[in-house]
Amino acid sequence: MEKKIKILLIEDDENLGSTTSDYLAAKGFDCHWEQNGELGYKTFVKNQFDVVILDVMMPVKDGFSTANDIRGIDKEVPIIFLTAKSMKEDTLKGFEVGGDDYITKPFNMEELVARVNAILKRSKIVSESHYDDIEIGEFTFNPKKQILSKDDFSVNLTTKESDLLTLLFKNKNDILERNHALKAIWGDDNYFNGRSMDVYIAKLRKYLKHDRKIEIINVHGRGFKLLI
């Protein structure tokens, strides 16, 4: 069964956030709303989203910083900025940190949906089916159940193993920056967390060796790359 397009809305204004979330849900989207950049980023790390709608001016962590962190672990997810300013500098900065589009407040809800649909069409997401299961080579990976399986082989991953594999998959055939992965999963890129991550990488390599076409390689001084 095809699933709804999943949208992460990060907006600190309670009235606007609630109204926008309800409107997107009414239009058939699966919308998850968070009220600051820090919570939004943590939610993004733990889940798969098709589009991120991100307010620029927010407490705790602003939209540009949040977008930069998201781009550190996912180069492709479309990001739409919401801004109360129409200043050219803000628009340029939004694109510099990896934004795909922006819309100035106050905005028409129908226009926002049109922007979302346009981005989905460009990224070809709307024509694809979305399932809980992710195909990684010959493996089937279910992030919610944290199960990696292939033929007669099946393993229940720990939460950190599952989160790390999810990030590697989001950046498949591209570099997953080591410091971004550490901050996303462990919350800190210190030495001890780094050693811990190396252990989890070794475990994932052990599981994935059941498909010889898959490989996790080290990129010296940068991080890791999942080759499929």
VONUVO-74729 format. One record per residue: residue in one letter; x, y, z of N, C-alpha, C in turn. Coordinates in pm, whole numbers, padded with zeros to 5 digits, always signed. Last residue first. Layout:
BEGIN
AXYZXYZXYZ...
//
This chain:
BEGIN
I+02648+00093-00269+02546-00005-00306+02553-00030-00455L+02843+00202-00008+02841+00177-00152+02743+00064-00181L+02850+00444+00223+02783+00317+00195+02773+00301+00045K+03125+00592+00372+03043+00592+00253+02984+00451+00235F+03234+00815+00637+03207+00683+00579+03120+00697+00455G+03477+01065+00687+03371+00983+00745+03358+00850+00675R+03728+01224+00676+03593+01274+00648+03485+01192+00720G+03976+01111+00702+03959+01248+00747+03820+01304+00729H+03911+00880+00447+04009+00933+00541+03986+01082+00572V+03637+00703+00454+03690+00813+00373+03781+00892+00466N+03579+00357+00461+03626+00475+00533+03674+00579+00433I+03284+00195+00331+03426+00228+00325+03456+00350+00413I+03081-00070+00324+03096+00057+00396+03245+00088+00398E+02919-00235+00054+03042-00209+00128+03031-00074+00200I+02764-00488-00138+02752-00375-00046+02881-00359+00033K+02799-00718-00274+02797-00595-00354+02791-00470-00267R+02772-00929-00104+02908-00888-00138+02914-00760-00221D+02581-00965+00162+02566-00919+00024+02699-00859-00018H+02683-01027+00404+02599-01130+00340+02561-01090+00198K+02794-00808+00511+02883-00890+00429+02807-01004+00361L+02631-00674+00686+02612-00647+00544+02701-00733+00454Y+02722-00750+00941+02588-00789+00896+02576-00782+00743K+02977-00635+00940+02963-00779+00962+02827-00828+00911R+02915-00365+00915+02992-00431+00808+02976-00583+00818L+02792-00326+01162+02712-00314+01040+02784-00381+00922K+03016-00355+01329+02903-00449+01340+02818-00446+01214A+03170-00137+01251+03224-00272+01235+03113-00377+01240I+03001+00068+01334+03032+00055+01192+03083-00087+01163Y+03017+00030+01610+02889+00007+01541+02909-00008+01391V+03284+00103+01652+03239-00031+01689+03109-00065+01615D+03278+00368+01577+03362+00276+01501+03322+00131+01528M+03120+00476+01782+03066+00469+01646+03146+00372+01560S+03303+00461+01995+03179+00384+02000+03120+00368+01860R+03490+00647+01913+03530+00505+01925+03408+00415+01927G+03328+00875+01930+03388+00835+01803+03431+00689+01804N+03278+00891+02198+03165+00862+02110+03215+00816+01973F+03540+00957+02275+03480+00832+02321+03359+00792+02236Y+03586+01212+02152+03670+01096+02121+03601+00964+02156N+03276+01383+02056+03399+01364+02132+03466+01230+02099D+03049+01499+01935+03149+01432+01852+03282+01414+01925D+02720+01442+02054+02851+01503+02078+02955+01426+01996G+02494+01302+01995+02477+01435+02052+02608+01509+02075W+02477+01060+01870+02529+01062+02007+02514+01198+02074I+02351+01131+01624+02312+01010+01698+02355+01013+01844A+02444+01384+01540+02306+01344+01515+02262+01228+01604K+02712+01388+01607+02622+01485+01669+02476+01444+01654L+02802+01175+01441+02820+01171+01587+02723+01266+01658A+02739+01270+01185+02678+01146+01234+02687+01137+01386H+02904+01496+01173+02759+01511+01164+02688+01387+01219N+03160+01383+01188+03115+01470+01297+02963+01492+01294R+03168+01228+00944+03181+01166+01076+03125+01253+01188E+02946+01253+00673+03050+01318+00753+03050+01263+00896L+02907+01028+00436+02841+01066+00561+02951+01121+00650I+02941+01071+00089+03008+01070+00220+02912+01110+00332D+02753+00841-00118+02807+00973-00088+02865+00969+00053N+02624+00604-00139+02718+00638-00247+02772+00782-00234K+02369+00729+00072+02428+00617-00002+02509+00667-00123N+02260+00882+00272+02375+00937+00200+02444+00832+00113K+02066+00725+00376+02026+00857+00327+02136+00919+00242F+02228+00514+00466+02141+00493+00350+02096+00627+00290L+02350+00631+00686+02433+00583+00576+02350+00566+00449L+02122+00675+00843+02200+00788+00794+02290+00748+00677T+02047+00406+00890+01954+00498+00826+02029+00617+00766L+02266+00312+01030+02238+00255+00898+02142+00345+00820L+02234+00465+01263+02355+00481+01181+02333+00426+01040D+01992+00370+01363+02006+00513+01329+02124+00534+01235S+02063+00100+01409+01956+00134+01315+01967+00279+01269E+02262+00128+01602+02293+00060+01475+02191+00098+01369K+02108+00252+01802+02219+00325+01740+02262+00260+01609T+01926+00044+01865+01879+00176+01820+01989+00252+01748T+02036-00270+01724+02018-00178+01836+01972-00044+01780L+01856-00495+01505+01959-00395+01530+01931-00319+01659N+01811-00823+01464+01747-00710+01531+01858-00611+01569V+01853-00991+01157+01913-00943+01281+01833-00824+01333S+01857-01273+00945+01780-01163+01003+01845-01123+01135F+01875-01488+00665+01948-01406+00763+01859-01293+00813D+01748-01609+00460+01736-01672+00592+01806-01594+00703D+01699-01316+00288+01678-01461+00279+01659-01519+00420K+01774-01068+00505+01802-01112+00369+01792-01264+00366S+01718-00781+00718+01701-00920+00680+01735-00944+00533L+01704-00594+01006+01774-00606+00880+01769-00753+00839I+01491-00400+01204+01523-00534+01157+01590-00526+01020Q+01356-00193+01337+01501-00209+01353+01547-00350+01316K+01105-00109+01301+01119-00234+01375+01265-00266+01404K+01176+00126+01162+01087+00132+01278+01101+00007+01365P+01343+00048+00947+01395+00135+01054+01309+00137+01179N+01398-00242+00795+01282-00172+00851+01330-00086+00968F+01547-00352+00505+01572-00286+00632+01446-00211+00675T+01652-00619+00319+01535-00540+00352+01558-00484+00492F+01924-00669+00085+01866-00664+00219+01734-00587+00221E+02050-00646-00151+01961-00762-00137+01894-00767+00001G+02052-00303-00131+02104-00418-00204+02004-00531-00198I+01815-00225+00067+01958-00195+00064+02027-00313-00002E+01499-00098+00078+01581-00198+00010+01725-00149+00005I+01301-00049+00360+01399+00010+00270+01481-00102+00208D+00963-00047+00471+01083-00120+00438+01170-00044+00338D+00747+00120+00470+00831+00121+00589+00965+00054+00558Y+00721+00285+00150+00693+00178+00242+00783+00191+00364H+00597+00460-00115+00672+00472+00010+00628+00363+00108S+00648+00477-00465+00572+00423-00352+00659+00427-00227E+00680+00772-00669+00732+00651-00608+00643+00605-00494S+00596+01010-00756+00565+00897-00841+00613+00764-00783V+00691+01196-00577+00548+01174-00580+00510+01052-00665I+00961+01225-00621+00917+01146-00505+00771+01104-00521K+01081+01380-00810+01021+01253-00854+00975+01165-00738S+01162+01632-00772+01247+01528-00713+01194+01388-00741R+00959+01770-00901+01097+01785-00948+01186+01672-00897K+00742+01694-00743+00744+01658-00885+00886+01665-00940L+00812+01812-00502+00798+01667-00510+00805+01619-00655I+00803+02081-00577+00930+02022-00535+00925+01869-00543A+00530+02105-00630+00628+02134-00736+00762+02072-00703N+00416+02049-00383+00391+01959-00496+00491+01979-00609V+00510+02275-00239+00545+02138-00197+00528+02041-00314R+00385+02481-00379+00532+02476-00373+00579+02335-00337A+00118+02418-00327+00166+02421-00466+00318+02411-00471V+00113+02456-00052+00090+02321-00106+00139+02312-00249L+00154+02734-00050+00251+02646+00015+00237+02504-00040E-00077+02822-00177+00052+02846-00242+00158+02754-00183E-00268+02755+00008-00272+02688-00121-00140+02705-00196M-00204+02932+00213-00184+02788+00233-00183+02712+00101N-00021+03223+00159-00145+03153+00129-00118+03003+00139F+00167+03387+00420+00154+03318+00292+00016+03251+00281P+00322+03681+00555+00218+03577+00560+00198+03515+00423K+00624+03498+00476+00504+03517+00559+00452+03660+00544T+00747+03365+00173+00747+03475+00269+00615+03483+00344I+00927+03074+00104+00799+03142+00092+00791+03244+00205Y+01171+02901-00095+01132+02979+00023+00998+03046-00005D+01364+02606-00179+01264+02708-00209+01238+02788-00081D+01579+02457-00099+01531+02438-00235+01432+02546-00277G+01881+02514+00091+01736+02526+00072+01698+02510-00074G+02155+02510+00151+02092+02391+00094+01942+02396+00081V+02275+02738+00229+02278+02627+00325+02198+02507+00277E+02221+02902+00009+02360+02864+00038+02368+02745+00133F+01951+02954+00029+01998+02868-00079+02140+02818-00054G+01960+03122+00255+01879+03000+00254+01923+02903+00147K+02111+03333+00164+02166+03248+00268+02091+03115+00274L+01931+03444-00019+02057+03389-00066+02118+03294+00037T+01731+03529+00159+01700+03434+00052+01827+03366+00002D+01868+03713+00312+01813+03593+00375+01784+03485+00272E+01929+03906+00120+02038+03838+00190+01989+03708+00254K+01684+04009+00043+01758+03930-00053+01867+03848+00016M+01409+04001+00263+01542+04051+00232+01618+03955+00142S+01167+03958+00359+01179+03940+00214+01317+03990+00167K+01085+03775+00655+01160+03879+00587+01165+03851+00436A+00978+03560+00758+00899+03682+00774+00965+03797+00702T+00991+03247+00587+01059+03365+00642+00966+03484+00650L+01046+02910+00552+00942+03009+00580+01011+03129+00643F+01203+02706+00306+01214+02800+00417+01089+02888+00427I+01207+02369+00231+01140+02496+00200+01149+02585+00323I+01408+02113+00109+01385+02204+00222+01321+02333+00170P+01421+01769+00014+01387+01907-00020+01356+01990+00105V+01701+01562+00072+01565+01593+00112+01533+01740+00081E+01977+01528+00003+01875+01533-00100+01737+01579-00056K+02169+01488+00196+02197+01588+00092+02079+01615+00001D+02177+01443+00525+02090+01412+00411+02105+01523+00307I+02355+01530+00711+02321+01387+00713+02229+01347+00599G+02393+01797+00659+02509+01718+00697+02482+01569+00696R+02144+01901+00622+02223+01875+00501+02349+01792+00533I+02081+01936+00892+02007+01838+00813+02086+01800+00688D+02255+02147+00954+02271+02017+01021+02200+01906+00943N+02146+02346+00788+02286+02307+00771+02312+02170+00834A+01892+02371+00898+01906+02323+00760+02048+02273+00735T+01963+02477+01149+01893+02348+01140+01909+02288+01001S+02073+02721+01073+02156+02623+01144+02095+02483+01135F+01844+02837+00958+01964+02818+00878+02056+02713+00942G+01658+02849+01172+01632+02767+01055+01755+02738+00971D+01814+02831+01503+01744+02897+01392+01736+02806+01270K+01744+02693+01812+01828+02678+01692+01752+02736+01574V+01619+02852+02028+01703+02732+02049+01798+02711+01932P+01361+03006+01821+01445+02995+01941+01523+02864+01940M+01376+03118+01477+01325+03030+01582+01417+03033+01703M+01338+03217+01160+01358+03277+01292+01294+03190+01400V+01265+03031+00951+01400+03085+00965+01427+03134+01107D+01097+02716+00941+01094+02859+00971+01238+02908+00992L+01066+02474+00695+01149+02521+00805+01141+02672+00823I+00974+02165+00590+00932+02305+00584+00984+02370+00711V+01100+01896+00411+01112+01971+00536+01069+02115+00510V+00984+01589+00272+01000+01734+00259+01015+01793+00399D+00997+01325+00348+01008+01356+00205+01032+01504+00180F+01168+01154+00614+01075+01256+00565+01102+01285+00418Q+01212+00909+00851+01228+00937+00709+01123+01041+00669N+01361+00968+01181+01254+00931+01087+01293+00962+00942K+01560+01063+01344+01496+00937+01382+01396+00886+01279V+01635+01307+01237+01734+01200+01247+01668+01064+01266F+01404+01460+01273+01449+01427+01138+01545+01309+01140T+01402+01494+01550+01294+01418+01487+01335+01373+01347K+01627+01653+01578+01625+01522+01643+01517+01433+01582Y+01537+01881+01437+01653+01805+01390+01655+01664+01449G+01326+01965+01601+01302+01929+01462+01414+01843+01406L+01453+02033+01837+01358+01920+01836+01334+01870+01694E+01603+02249+01730+01668+02139+01799+01580+02015+01798G+01414+02431+01624+01509+02364+01538+01574+02243+01601N+01076+02389+01752+01207+02456+01745+01305+02370+01667Q+00835+02252+01725+00831+02395+01752+00967+02464+01768E+00715+02023+01471+00799+02052+01588+00813+02203+01602W+00481+01808+01320+00516+01946+01354+00601+01952+01480H+00431+01611+01041+00478+01610+01179+00531+01749+01212C+00188+01502+00814+00267+01615+00862+00302+01599+01010D+00116+01348+00541+00144+01305+00677+00241+01407+00736F-00136+01498+00329+00004+01475+00369+00010+01422+00512G-00394+01565+00257-00348+01429+00233-00204+01399+00267K-00495+01804+00330-00461+01788+00188-00397+01652+00157A-00507+01785+00601-00634+01784+00528-00612+01764+00377A-00239+01818+00658-00302+01688+00685-00432+01675+00606L-00212+02086+00592-00136+01987+00515-00195+01847+00534Y-00378+02195+00792-00410+02215+00651-00340+02110+00564D-00246+02125+01029-00382+02076+01004-00418+02086+00856S-00005+02269+00991-00003+02124+01008-00140+02063+00976T-00103+02533+00986-00033+02476+00869-00033+02325+00874T-00212+02558+01245-00295+02579+01126-00232+02513+01003S+00014+02510+01407-00105+02426+01418-00191+02435+01292G+00186+02718+01321+00227+02578+01315+00108+02484+01316L+00038+02948+01380+00074+02917+01242+00111+02770+01226N+00019+02920+01663-00100+02932+01579-00071+02893+01434E+00291+02900+01748+00194+02794+01776+00072+02800+01686D+00588+02943+01589+00461+03012+01613+00351+02907+01627D+00797+02777+01512+00780+02806+01655+00650+02877+01688E+00824+02500+01303+00770+02637+01313+00740+02668+01459I+00877+02261+01087+00944+02315+01205+00911+02464+01211L+00739+01974+00955+00719+02119+00969+00786+02164+01098L+00800+01721+00744+00841+01770+00875+00828+01922+00873I+00588+01502+00570+00643+01638+00580+00680+01667+00724K+00549+01229+00360+00577+01272+00498+00647+01408+00499I+00287+01115+00162+00410+01192+00164+00430+01248+00304K+00144+00797+00256+00136+00942+00236+00275+01003+00232K+00212+00488+00078+00197+00572+00196+00192+00719+00160E+00057+00220-00088+00136+00343-00096+00107+00431+00024M+00084-00120+00000+00000+00000+00000+00088+00126+00000
//
